[in-house]
Amino acid sequence: MIDTELVRSLAGAKSATDGVFVSAFLSTSNLDHWRQTAPTFLHSSLAALLQSRSSGKDERRRLEDDFKRLQEVLQYDVDSHVQGLALFVDGRGGVFERIELPVRLVDQVVVERSPYVRPLVDAFTQLDPFVVVRVSRDDSSIYLVDHWRLTREEDLYGPYLKSGNRATGDVPVKEYYAAARQESLVEQHYKEVAAALDRVVDQTGVRWVVVCGQHDIAANFRKHVSQKVATLVVGEFPWDAAQTVNQLLAKAREVLEEGRKRRNDALALQIQEGLGNGGHGVAGFDELMVAVHRGQVRTLLVDRDYRAAGWRCAACDYAGISPIETCPMCGGATVPVDDAIGEAVRIAILHGSFVELAEPSATLTQMGRIAGLLRYA
C-alpha cells in the first residue's frame, strides 16, 4: 500500500543546509538504458545547477556530495517490475530516501528548500490500490491490486457436496446440484461475498472497487453491498471464463481509469457549481492558495499537465505565480521556483488535503486548471 505518511513527511521536510535539498527522478525502464544515460544526465544536471545558482564554495561542495550519493544508486540492482526511482537527498541533514516505483518517470532534478514531491504524488495517483470482485452465482473471487500487482486473493464458493471415493479417500469436489441453484442460496452467496468485500475495504482503506460479472449477476450482487462499498464502485465489466487472472486485472485497470476520469469530471463540475460567496468551490491559483493556508481545502484537483514558474515564501511557504518580492501573507522574502503548482500540491498535503491529479478537462480548464472543494464555505 502507498505510504501516505512518508509522502507527508517528505512534504514537510526542510533542508538543514539552507536550501540544498536535492530531489531526483530517474526512469529505470529497460527501454531507457538507464545505466548508460543516468550518469550523463546527473552530471549535466549538476553542471547546470552550479552555473545557474551562482553557488559559493560551501554550497558547491554540498551539491557535489549529494550528487555523489545519487550516483551510488546506479551500482545497485532493481527488481524487474521497477520502472522509476524517486530519490531525496540532504547529505548534511542525514536524509536519503529511495522509493522504487513500477511506472516510468521523467528524468529530472530539483533543488529547493523542501523535497519536490509532485512527481511522487502523480505516480502514487496512478498506483492507487483497488479491489476487483469477480462475482458469479456460486463461485466468486476478490482481488486486491497494489502497485500494479496482485497482492491478495480470496475465493468464495457456494454450496457443494463431498463425494466419497474408496480409492482416493473423501475428497471435496464441487458437484453442483439443483438445490445450489435455488435463488435463496444464490442470494446467500452474494451476501457472503459482500461481507468479505466489506472486510477487505475496511482492512486496506482502498478507494476504488471494480465489479466483474455478467450484468444481471453484477446488478443483483450490488444490491447486497454496503452503502460504503457502493460509493467506491467505479465500474463493472463482464466476466470471460477464458481470461487469465492477469488479463482480468488488466481489463479492470482500464475500467478503473475510465471511472476515475468520470469522477474527476464530476468533481470539477461540483466545484464549478460551488464557486462564489458561500459556496464550497474555489478556483484559480491565488484564491486556492489562500484557502489551502486556511485549511479549508478538502480536495485539491489539478490538471496533471499544468506547470507554471513562480515563487515561494522562504518564511511561511506561501506560493504564487505573478512575480513579487515580498510575501503578501507574512512579508517575508520570496525565492523563485520552477513549478509553483508543485508547491501548491506540497502545501495542500501538509494541510491534510486530498490531492487528485487529473487528466485535462474542459471544466477544469475553465477554472484555471487548478481548483478545490472546500471543507467549509
C-alpha positions in Angstrom: 0.0 0.0 0.0 1.0 3.6 -0.5 2.9 5.1 2.5 0.9 8.3 2.8 2.8 9.2 6.0 6.1 9.0 4.0 4.7 11.5 1.4 3.5 13.9 4.2 6.9 13.6 6.0 8.8 14.4 2.8 6.4 17.3 2.0 7.1 18.8 5.4 10.9 18.3 5.4 13.2 21.3 5.5 16.8 21.4 4.4 19.3 21.5 7.1 21.7 23.3 4.7 19.8 26.4 3.8 18.1 25.4 0.6 20.2 22.4 -0.6 17.6 19.6 -0.8 18.0 17.5 -3.9 15.1 15.6 -5.4 15.9 13.4 -8.4 13.7 11.2 -10.5 15.1 8.6 -12.8 13.4 6.3 -15.3 14.9 2.8 -14.9 12.8 1.1 -17.6 14.7 -1.3 -19.8 13.6 0.9 -22.7 15.6 3.8 -21.3 19.0 2.1 -20.9 19.2 3.9 -17.7 22.6 2.7 -16.5 24.2 4.3 -19.5 22.1 7.5 -19.6 21.6 8.3 -15.9 25.3 9.1 -15.1 25.4 11.6 -18.0 22.1 13.1 -17.0 23.1 13.6 -13.4 26.5 15.1 -14.4 24.9 17.6 -16.8 22.2 18.4 -14.2 24.8 19.2 -11.6 26.8 21.4 -14.0 23.7 23.3 -14.9 22.7 23.8 -11.3 26.1 25.1 -10.3 26.1 27.5 -13.2 22.6 28.8 -12.6 22.8 29.2 -8.8 26.0 31.2 -8.6 27.0 28.9 -5.7 29.7 29.6 -3.2 32.3 27.1 -2.4 30.4 25.6 0.5 27.2 25.1 -1.3 29.0 23.8 -4.4 30.7 21.2 -2.2 27.3 20.2 -0.6 25.7 19.8 -4.0 28.6 17.7 -5.3 28.4 15.5 -2.2 24.7 15.0 -2.7 25.1 14.1 -6.4 27.7 11.6 -5.5 25.1 9.9 -3.2 22.7 9.9 -6.1 25.2 8.3 -8.4 25.6 5.5 -5.8 22.2 4.1 -6.7 23.5 3.2 -10.1 25.5 0.5 -8.5 22.5 -1.4 -7.1 20.2 -3.7 -9.0 16.5 -3.1 -9.2 13.7 -5.6 -9.5 12.3 -6.2 -12.9 9.0 -4.5 -12.1 10.7 -1.2 -11.1 10.4 1.4 -13.8 11.4 4.5 -11.9 13.3 5.8 -8.9 12.5 8.8 -6.7 15.4 10.0 -4.7 15.5 12.6 -2.0 18.9 13.7 -0.6 20.1 16.2 2.0 23.5 14.9 2.9 24.3 17.5 5.6 20.9 16.7 7.2 21.4 13.0 7.0 18.4 12.5 4.7 18.3 9.9 2.0 15.1 8.4 0.7 14.9 5.9 -2.2 11.5 5.0 -3.5 11.1 2.3 -6.2 8.1 2.7 -8.5 6.6 0.4 -11.2 5.9 3.4 -13.5 8.3 5.3 -15.8 9.3 8.8 -14.6 10.6 11.8 -16.5 14.3 12.3 -15.6 14.7 15.5 -13.6 16.5 17.0 -10.7 15.1 19.8 -8.5 17.0 21.7 -5.7 14.8 23.6 -3.2 14.4 24.0 0.5 12.0 21.1 0.6 11.6 17.9 -1.4 9.8 18.2 -4.7 7.0 15.7 -4.1 4.7 16.3 -7.1 6.1 13.5 -9.4 5.8 11.1 -6.4 2.2 12.2 -5.8 1.5 11.8 -9.5 2.9 8.3 -9.5 1.0 7.3 -6.4 -2.2 8.6 -8.0 -1.6 6.1 -10.9 -0.8 3.3 -8.4 -3.7 3.8 -6.1 -4.6 0.3 -4.9 -8.0 -1.0 -5.8 -10.2 -4.1 -5.4 -11.7 -6.3 -8.1 -14.6 -8.5 -7.1 -15.4 -11.2 -9.7 -18.9 -12.5 -8.9 -21.0 -15.4 -10.1 -23.9 -17.2 -8.7 -21.8 -19.6 -6.7 -18.1 -19.1 -7.4 -16.6 -15.7 -6.7 -13.2 -14.1 -6.0 -11.9 -10.8 -4.5 -8.6 -9.5 -5.7 -6.5 -6.7 -4.1 -4.2 -5.0 -6.6 -1.4 -2.8 -5.2 1.3 -1.1 -7.3 0.1 -2.9 -10.4 0.4 -6.3 -8.8 -2.0 -8.8 -7.3 -1.2 -8.9 -3.6 -4.1 -10.7 -2.2 -6.8 -13.2 -3.5 -9.8 -14.6 -1.7 -12.0 -17.2 -3.2 -15.6 -17.8 -2.1 -17.7 -20.7 -3.1 -21.4 -21.5 -2.8 -22.8 -24.9 -1.6 -21.1 -28.1 -2.8 -21.1 -31.7 -1.9 -18.4 -34.1 -0.8 -18.1 -37.2 -2.9 -16.7 -40.3 -1.4 -14.1 -42.3 -3.3 -12.8 -45.5 -1.8 -9.6 -45.4 -3.9 -8.6 -41.8 -3.1 -10.5 -41.2 0.2 -13.1 -38.5 1.0 -12.1 -35.6 -1.3 -14.0 -32.3 -1.5 -15.3 -31.9 -5.1 -17.6 -29.1 -6.3 -20.6 -31.0 -7.6 -23.3 -28.5 -8.1 -26.8 -29.7 -7.9 -30.3 -28.2 -8.3 -30.6 -27.0 -4.7 -27.4 -24.9 -5.1 -29.1 -23.1 -7.9 -32.0 -22.0 -5.8 -32.3 -18.3 -5.5 -32.2 -18.3 -1.8 -28.8 -20.0 -1.8 -27.5 -17.7 -4.6 -28.6 -14.7 -2.5 -26.8 -16.1 0.5 -23.7 -16.4 -1.6 -24.0 -12.7 -2.7 -24.3 -11.7 0.9 -21.2 -13.6 1.9 -19.2 -12.1 -0.9 -20.4 -8.6 0.0 -19.4 -9.2 3.7 -16.0 -10.3 2.6 -15.7 -7.3 0.4 -16.5 -5.0 3.3 -13.8 -6.6 5.4 -11.2 -6.1 2.6 -12.2 -2.4 2.2 -12.1 -1.8 6.0 -8.7 -3.6 6.3 -7.0 -1.9 3.4 -8.7 1.5 3.1 -8.9 1.3 -0.7 -10.9 4.0 -2.5 -11.8 2.1 -5.7 -13.8 -1.1 -6.4 -14.4 -2.7 -9.8 -17.1 -5.4 -10.3 -16.6 -8.2 -12.8 -19.5 -10.4 -13.8 -22.4 -10.8 -16.2 -24.5 -7.7 -16.0 -27.6 -9.3 -14.4 -25.4 -11.1 -11.9 -23.4 -8.0 -11.1 -26.6 -5.9 -10.7 -28.1 -8.4 -8.3 -24.9 -8.6 -6.3 -24.6 -4.9 -6.0 -27.9 -4.8 -4.2 -26.2 -6.6 -1.3 -23.1 -4.4 -0.9 -23.0 -1.9 1.9 -23.6 1.8 1.3 -19.9 2.5 1.9 -18.8 0.0 -0.7 -21.4 1.1 -3.2 -19.9 4.6 -3.2 -16.5 3.1 -4.1 -17.7 1.1 -7.1 -16.4 2.9 -10.3 -17.5 0.5 -12.9 -18.1 -3.1 -14.0 -17.2 -5.4 -16.9 -18.4 -8.8 -18.0 -16.5 -12.0 -17.0 -14.9 -14.0 -19.7 -14.2 -17.5 -18.4 -11.3 -17.8 -20.9 -9.5 -14.9 -19.4 -6.4 -15.4 -17.1 -6.2 -13.5 -13.9 -3.7 -11.1 -15.3 -6.0 -10.4 -18.3 -8.9 -9.8 -15.9 -6.9 -7.4 -13.8 -5.7 -5.5 -16.9 -9.3 -5.0 -18.0 -10.2 -3.9 -14.5 -7.4 -1.3 -14.7 -9.0 0.1 -17.9 -12.4 0.3 -16.3 -10.9 1.9 -13.2 -9.2 4.7 -15.3 -12.4 5.4 -17.1 -14.3 5.6 -13.8 -11.6 7.8 -12.2 -11.9 10.2 -15.1 -15.7 10.3 -14.8 -15.4 11.0 -11.1 -12.8 13.8 -11.6 -15.1 15.4 -14.3 -18.0 15.2 -11.8 -15.8 16.7 -9.1 -14.7 19.6 -11.4 -18.4 20.3 -12.1 -19.3 20.2 -8.4 -16.5 22.7 -7.7 -17.6 24.9 -10.5 -21.2 24.9 -9.3 -20.0 25.8 -5.8 -18.0 28.9 -6.8 -18.9 32.2 -5.3 -19.6 33.6 -1.9 -20.9 31.0 0.5 -20.1 28.1 -1.9 -17.9 25.1 -1.4 -15.7 25.6 -4.5 -12.6 27.7 -5.2 -10.8 28.1 -8.5 -7.6 29.8 -9.7 -4.1 29.6 -8.2 -4.2 32.7 -6.0 -7.6 32.1 -4.5 -6.8 28.5 -3.9 -3.5 29.2 -2.1 -5.4 31.4 0.4 -7.9 28.6 1.0 -5.1 26.0 1.4 -3.3 28.0 4.0 -6.6 28.4 5.9 -7.0 24.6 6.0 -10.3 24.9 4.0 -9.5 22.7 1.1 -10.8 19.1 1.4 -9.8 18.0 -2.2 -7.3 19.7 -4.5 -8.0 19.0 -8.2 -5.1 19.8 -10.5 -4.6 19.3 -14.3 -1.8 16.7 -14.5 -0.1 18.7 -17.3 -0.3 22.1 -15.6 3.0 23.7 -14.6 3.9 27.3 -14.0 7.0 29.0 -12.7 6.5 31.2 -9.7 7.8 31.8 -6.2 7.6 30.6 -2.6 8.0 32.4 0.7 11.1 31.4 2.5 9.4 32.0 5.8 5.8 30.7 5.6 5.8 28.6 2.4 3.1 30.7 0.7 3.5 30.5 -3.0 2.4 32.4 -6.1 2.8 32.8 -9.8 2.9 36.5 -10.5 6.4 38.0 -9.8 6.6 39.6 -6.3 9.5 40.4 -3.9 7.7 40.1 -0.6 5.1 37.6 0.6 1.6 39.1 0.9 0.9 36.7 3.8 3.8 37.4 6.1 6.0 40.0 4.4 8.9 37.5 4.1 11.3 37.3 1.2 10.4 35.2 -1.8 12.6 32.8 -3.8 11.9 31.5 -7.3 10.6 28.0 -8.0 10.3 26.2 -11.3 6.9 24.7 -10.5 4.6 26.8 -8.3 1.8 24.2 -8.9 4.0 21.6 -7.3 4.3 23.9 -4.3 0.5 24.1 -4.1 0.4 20.3 -4.1 3.0 20.0 -1.4 1.4 22.6 0.9 -2.1 21.0 0.4 -0.7 17.7 1.5 0.7 19.3 4.7 -2.7 20.8 5.4 -4.4 17.4 5.2 -6.0 17.9 1.8 -6.5 15.1 -0.6 -4.8 15.7 -3.9 -6.2 14.4 -7.2 -4.0 14.9 -10.3 -6.5 14.6 -13.2 -6.5 14.4 -16.9 -7.2 17.7 -18.7 -10.9 18.6 -18.9 -12.9 21.5 -20.3 -14.4 22.3 -16.9 -11.1 22.3 -15.1 -9.5 24.4 -17.8 -12.3 27.0 -17.4 -11.4 27.2 -13.7 -7.7 27.9 -14.4 -6.6 24.3 -14.4 -6.5 24.1 -10.6 -9.4 24.1 -8.2 -10.5 22.9 -4.8 -13.5 21.5 -3.0 -13.8 23.2 0.4 -14.5 21.6 3.8 -16.5 24.7 4.7 -17.5 27.9 2.9 
